[in-house]
Amino acid sequence: MFCPKCGREDEDLFKGLCKSCFLKEFQMVKPVHEMEFTVCAHCGSILSHGKWYDSELTDEELVEKTLIENVDADELVKDLEVIPEILTVRGSIFDCMIHVEGEVLGETLVEEHAVEVKRNRTMCPDCSKFASGYYESVIQIRADKRVPGDEEIQAIDEIVRNRTRKLSEKNRMAYIAEVMTLKEGVDYYVGSYKAARSITNAIKDVFGGVVKESPKIAGRNKSTGKDLYRIWISLRLAAFKKGDFIGYGANICRVSGFDGNKVFMKDLDSHKTSSVSWRDYDKIELLAGEDDVKKTTVTSKTPRTIQILHPETYEPVDIDLHEGISDLEIGVEVDVVEIKGKLYILY
């Protein structure tokens, strides 16, 4: 056995050459003279293997990342070390050098390769949708048998802004494409259906109400042939507000508050607190509003009753004494409400 290049005999051959001649011709990495990377000009995300990923890397860091990831080393190389170096920048072109060091057949080799890296700026699909006003869902804020008040709309708008800002930290599609103020309420056009559901739940946690979803065909996917849908999410606020008076079954109650799951109330007869699920909203009747609360005066008191003046007719009315009003003194002004011909002292 001899090396056909240098004529040495009695040496192991590697691909027909002795070790010395083999290493002189061997290249650790396959030369690549041109590379490129693609970055979204709007959000800075990068395109890798056909998918977009969030990134906070600078252009220089992306160039170095591109150089390192695109080095194609021979299988004989061990302990490969790649050091990228940016030499000059010409607009979107980075003239670079990669310094390569590794071990081959027990010997340490060093190589240098000049590479031109091009930066491509475009817009990722999410940012393209944002720029075009794309939306997947519409949140419709309405109220049952009334129009949402200005204070309600302002508070809801603040919830929408805060929740959207939080969601957008992890979801670029969490944005409000448009806000439509209508005489019956307000509509929020949301980029992401998932974000729209989260925003709706945040509003419902504060204002309660009933949520319904209605999908509507918005087009057809040309590549899959499947229908594309947009989801309309309707949040119907209650006919009543905190402080209003409602009927639920045989009970007459005052609304003490609500959350996303229940309406909390206090029974005006038993004076006990309870709650009812929003699923049973249609069984609740609005009996009187907070504006119906009047003021009157305690005129007399017995061990069993307390007497007040009717706030409109000024006729005396006896009310059974109970723990909640037992400490009231004659001459004290109290709040009362009349529901179905019966006066209740509020406390």
N, C-alpha and C positions, 0 to 999 in steps of 0.2 A: 504494500500500500504506500503510495506516495502522493504528495500534493502536486497537482498538475500546474499550479501557478508558480511555486517556488522550488519544487523538486524535492522537498524534504521527505524522508522516508521514516517508516516505523513510528508514525504519529496518527492519533485518532483523527478521522476526517469528519467535518461538519458540512453537510450538503456538498461533499466532494472536495472540500478544502481543509487545510490544516487550521488549527485554532487561530494562529496569528493572522493568516490571510483571510480567514472567515470574519474575524472581528474588524479587520480594516475595511471590509466592504459592507459590514452589517449596519443597518439603521434601526435604532430602537423604536422609533415612532415613524409612522407613515406620513410623509410630508403633505401638509394641507396649506396651500398658499393663500386661500381666501375662506373666510368664515363670516357669519352674520348672526345677528340676534334681532328680535322684534319686540318693541315695547309700545304700550298704549300711551299716546301723547297726552291723554286726559288724566288717567288714574295711576299710571306708572306700572301697571301689571305687565307681565312678560308672557310671551308665547313659547311654550315648550312641548314638543312632541304632539302638536295639534291642540293643546289645551292651554287656557289662560290661567295664570296663577298670580296672586297678590305678591307684590314685591316693593321693598323700600330701598333697594340697592341703587347706588349712583351709576351713571353711565360707565365710569371707570371700573367699578366693581363688576358690572355686567360684562364688560369686555374681558376681564380676567376670568370670570366664571365661564364664559364662552370658550376661551382658550384652553382652560383646564379640562372642561367636559368633552371637548372634541379631539383630544389627543388619543390616537389609536396606536397603542403600544403592542409590540410583538410579544408572543406568549413566552419567549425565552427570557424576557426582561424581569428582573426581580428588584424590589425596593425602589420603584420608579418615583422620582421626584421631579415635578414640573413647576418651574418658576416663570410666571408671565411678566412681561415688561412692556409698557406702552412707551414708544419712542416719540411719535408726533401725532397730532390730531389735525385732520383736514376736513372740517365740517362734520360730516357723518362717517368719515373714514378714519380708523385708528391704525396707524402703522406700528406693528408690534414685533417683539422677539420672544420666543419661548426657549428657555434654558432647561435642558433635560439631562438628568443624571440617573444612572441605574446600573445594576450589576448583571453581566451576561457571562455565563460560563466561568464564574468566579472572578471576573475582571470588571473593574469600574470604568464605565464609558460616559462620555459627556458629548452632548450635541446641542446645536443651536439652529433654530429655524425661523426665518422671517415669515410673518403672517399678516395679512391685511384683514381687519375686521370691520364690517359695515353695520351701522346701526340703522334699522328700519323703524320709522315712526308711523303708526297707524292708530286706529281706534278699535278697542276690543268690543265684542258684541254687546256687553252690558252698557258701555258708554255710548255706543251707537244707538241703542234703544232709548237711553236717557235723552240724548240729543234730539231724537225724533219725536219725543213726547210719548213713547210707548208706555202702555200700562196693561197690567193683567187683571186688575180688580178695581172696583169702585165701591167706596164706603158711602152709603146714603144715610145721613142723619135726619130722622123724622121724629115727630111726637104724635101720640095718639090723641085724636080729637082736639088738638091745639097746635100752635106753631112754636117751635123752640124759641125761648127768649134770648135776647142779646147776651145776657150774662152767661147763659148756658153755652151758647155758640163760642163765646170768647174763651171760656174754660175748656171746652172740647178742643178748640183750635190749639191751645197751649199743650194739651195732652198729646195731640197728633204731632206737633213739632218736636216735643221732647222725646217721644217714643221713636219717631222716625230717625232722629239724630242718633239715638242709642243703637237702633237696629242697623243703621248704615255703617257702623264700625266693622260689622262682619258680613254684611250683605249689601253689595253695591246697587242691587235692585230695590232697596228700601228707600224710595224717594217719592215725593208727591209731584206728579207730573202736572196736575192742574187742580184748582179749587173752584167749584161752581157754587155761587150763592144763589139760592132760589127762594121764592116766596114761602115755600113749604119746608125749607131746611137748607142743608148744605151737602154737597157731594165732594168727596176726595178721590182723585184718580191716583192709584198707587201702582208703582212699577212692579212690585212683587205681590202675588196672592198670599204667600206665606206672611209677608210683612203686614199686609192689609188685615189678616186675621188677628195678628198680634196687636195691632193698633186698635182694632175694634174691641178686643178683650180689655185693653187698658182703659178705654172709654167706659165700657160696661161696668168695670170694677168700681168706678166712681159714680156713674149716673144710673146704673141698672138698665133695665129695658129688655126687649125681646129681639133676638138676632135671627134673621133668616137669610139663606143664601140662594141665589138664582143664577145658574150658569147660562150663558148666551153664546151662540156660535159667532166667532169673530172672523173666521176664514178657514183656510185649509193649508196644511203643511204640504208643500210641493214635493218634498223628498219622501215623506212617509204616506201621503195621501189621507192622513187623519185630520178630522176637524179640530180647529183650534178654538178654545173657549176663553171668554172673560167671565169673571165671577162678580156678580153684583151682591154686595153684603149690605143688607138693610138692618140698621139698628133703630128700633122704634122705642123712643123714650116713653115712659108712662104718662098717662093723662094727669096723674097726680105728682106732686113734689113733696119734699120733706116738709112736715107741718100741716099737710092737708089731711082730710078725713075721708076714710074709705069704709065700705061695707064688704065683708067677706063672710059669706054664709049668713048666719044670724047675728054675727058680731059687728059692732060699730067701733072702729079703731082710729087712732091718729097715727100717721106715718112718722116714725122716729128716725128712719134712715133706710138705706139699702146698699147692697154691694152687687157684685156680678152674679150672685146666686139667689139671693133672697131679698124680700121686703120685710123690714122690721117694723113692728107696730105695737101700740099699747091700747088695750081694750078700755073703752070709756065707761063700761059698766062694771066689769070685774077688776079693772085696773092692773091686769096682768100683762106682761110683755110676751110677744110671740113673733113668729115669722111665717112667711108663705113663699114658696118657690115661684120664680118667674114663669115656670111651666104652667102655673095656675093663674097667670095674669088675667086671662079672660073671665075669670070668676070674681074678679075684684071690681067693685063699683065706686066711682068717685061720688061722694055725698056732699062734701063742702070743701071750700078752699081755705087757706090760711087767712085770706082777706075777709072771710065770714066771721072771724073771731071778733067779738065785741067786748066792751068793758061795762061793768055794772058794779053795784055796791051791795055788801052784806047788810041787811036791815035788821035781822033778828036771828036768835040761835036758841035751840032747845037741846036737851040731851040726845034727841034722835034726828033732828032736822036742822037745816040751816036755811034761812030765807033770804032771797035776793030779789031785786027788781028786774023785771023783764027789760032788756036794753032798748026795746022799741015801744012797747005798750005801757011800760012802767008799772005793770001789775005785779003784785007779790007772787013769788013762786017758791014753793017748798021743795027742798032737795034732801034726800036721805043723807045723813051724816056718815062719813067713812074716814078711815085713817088719813087719807091724803088731804082732807079739808078740815079735819077736826080742830086744827090750831087756828083757823081763821077767826078773826074778831069782828064784832059789829062795827060797821063804818069802813071796813077795808075794801079797797077796789080790787075786783077780780076779773079775769078773762073768762068769757063764756062763749059757747057756740050752741046754736039750735039746729038739731038734726031730726027730721021726721016729727016735728012738733015737740021735741023734748030738749030741755036745756041741760047742758053739762058744764060744770065748773072745771076749768083747766088748771092744772098745777104741774 
